Amino acid sequence: MGALKSRRNGPSASSKRGESTTMCNPMCNFVGKRLLLRNELAELRRLARWVESRLKHDVSDELSFSVQLCLEEIIANTILYGVATDEIMVELERKDCVLVARIEDNGQQFDPTDFPAPAVARSLATAKVGDLGIHLARSFASEMSYERRDGRNHLTLCFREPHRE
């Protein structure tokens, strides 16, 4: 069994006593479901339609954007660099007030929670295009955890609705 590693971003629900940092519609009709993607970049269009159809009535536009961005970046990296030979599984599930996205593939072992933060360019002229997908996913997800188990990568991203005053 692989080791589970986790990275948490943003304030936790327990960071301020008596204050909730999440908004949730406990009566939402969101139902978790799995999507199997082929190891092809063209599948990103199908992923986008699937995510939108799962989230369009149950989460804010801001949260939907965050989930969409993170999944597209992670799946694109998996397809381009993961050397996966079979399908990539994506699952969305609501757990209380948290939206959980799970990605599983059989590509080469890669732990995005250990990937170094990008270097900040000294100027626009020296800025490098690309290589920000993992950084974006870390920034937009509330939590990211990784585990290598049974020869497969298991990445979990958690998302919380932004706090509204």
C-alpha positions in Angstrom: 0.0 0.0 0.0 1.3 3.5 -0.9 1.7 6.4 1.4 -1.0 9.0 1.4 0.3 12.6 1.1 -1.8 15.7 1.5 -1.5 19.4 0.9 -4.1 21.8 2.3 -4.8 25.3 0.9 -6.8 28.2 2.3 -8.5 28.5 5.7 -9.9 25.4 7.2 -13.4 25.2 8.7 -11.9 25.2 12.1 -9.6 28.2 11.6 -12.1 30.7 13.2 -14.3 29.5 16.0 -18.0 29.9 15.4 -17.5 31.0 11.8 -18.1 28.7 8.8 -15.7 29.2 5.8 -18.0 27.3 3.5 -21.4 27.6 2.0 -23.3 24.6 1.1 -26.7 23.7 -0.2 -27.4 20.5 1.9 -30.5 19.8 -0.2 -28.6 19.8 -3.5 -29.4 16.9 -5.9 -25.7 16.4 -7.0 -25.1 12.7 -7.4 -21.5 11.4 -7.7 -20.6 9.6 -10.9 -17.5 8.3 -12.6 -16.2 9.1 -16.1 -13.7 7.0 -17.9 -11.5 8.9 -20.4 -9.3 7.5 -23.1 -5.6 8.6 -23.0 -6.2 11.2 -25.7 -6.2 15.0 -25.5 -9.5 15.1 -27.4 -11.1 13.7 -24.3 -10.7 17.0 -22.6 -13.8 18.3 -24.4 -15.9 15.3 -23.1 -14.5 16.0 -19.6 -15.5 19.6 -19.8 -19.1 18.8 -20.8 -19.4 16.1 -18.1 -18.1 18.3 -15.3 -20.4 21.1 -16.4 -23.4 18.8 -16.5 -22.6 17.5 -13.0 -22.2 20.9 -11.4 -24.3 23.4 -13.2 -27.2 23.6 -10.7 -25.4 22.6 -7.5 -22.4 24.8 -7.0 -21.4 28.5 -7.6 -19.9 29.5 -10.9 -16.7 30.2 -9.1 -16.5 26.7 -7.7 -17.5 25.2 -11.0 -14.6 27.1 -12.7 -12.1 25.9 -10.1 -13.1 22.3 -10.5 -13.1 22.5 -14.3 -9.7 24.2 -14.4 -8.1 21.7 -12.0 -9.4 18.6 -13.7 -8.5 19.8 -17.1 -4.9 20.7 -16.0 -4.4 17.4 -14.2 -5.9 15.2 -16.9 -4.0 17.0 -19.6 -0.7 16.4 -17.7 -1.7 12.8 -17.2 -2.3 12.3 -20.9 0.8 14.2 -22.0 3.4 13.0 -19.5 1.9 10.1 -17.5 2.5 7.3 -20.0 -0.8 5.8 -19.1 -1.8 2.8 -21.1 -5.5 2.4 -20.2 -8.3 4.7 -19.2 -8.2 7.5 -16.8 -11.0 7.5 -14.2 -12.5 10.7 -12.9 -15.1 10.8 -10.1 -17.0 13.7 -8.6 -18.8 13.3 -5.2 -20.3 15.6 -2.7 -19.4 14.9 0.9 -21.3 17.3 3.2 -20.2 20.8 2.0 -17.1 19.6 0.2 -16.9 18.6 -3.5 -14.4 15.8 -3.9 -12.8 15.0 -7.3 -10.8 11.8 -7.6 -8.5 11.0 -10.5 -7.0 7.5 -11.0 -4.6 6.3 -13.7 -2.0 3.6 -14.3 0.7 6.0 -15.6 4.2 6.4 -14.2 4.3 7.3 -10.5 4.0 11.0 -10.1 3.1 12.9 -6.9 1.9 16.4 -7.7 1.9 17.3 -4.0 5.8 17.0 -4.1 6.2 19.0 -7.3 8.2 22.2 -6.7 6.5 25.6 -6.9 7.3 27.5 -10.1 10.1 30.0 -10.1 8.9 33.6 -10.4 10.2 35.3 -13.5 12.2 38.5 -13.0 10.4 40.1 -16.0 7.8 39.5 -18.6 10.5 39.0 -21.2 12.0 36.1 -19.1 8.7 34.6 -18.1 8.3 31.0 -19.3 5.0 29.9 -21.0 3.4 26.9 -19.5 4.3 24.6 -16.6 1.8 26.1 -14.3 -0.9 23.4 -14.3 0.0 21.7 -11.1 0.5 25.1 -9.4 -2.9 26.2 -10.6 -4.5 23.0 -9.3 -2.9 23.5 -5.9 -4.1 27.1 -5.8 -7.7 26.5 -6.8 -8.3 23.3 -4.8 -8.8 23.5 -1.1 -6.9 20.3 -0.5 -4.9 17.9 -2.6 -3.8 14.4 -1.7 -1.9 11.7 -3.5 -1.4 8.0 -3.1 0.3 5.3 -5.2 -1.6 2.1 -4.7 -1.7 -1.2 -6.7 0.4 0.3 -9.5 -2.0 3.2 -9.9 -1.9 7.0 -9.2 -4.8 8.1 -6.9 -5.1 11.9 -6.7 -7.9 13.5 -4.7 -8.8 17.2 -4.9 -11.3 18.8 -2.4 -13.2 22.0 -3.1 -15.2 24.2 -0.8 -17.5 27.0 -1.8 -15.8 30.4 -1.2 -16.9 32.2 1.9 -19.4 34.9 1.3 -19.9 37.8 3.7 
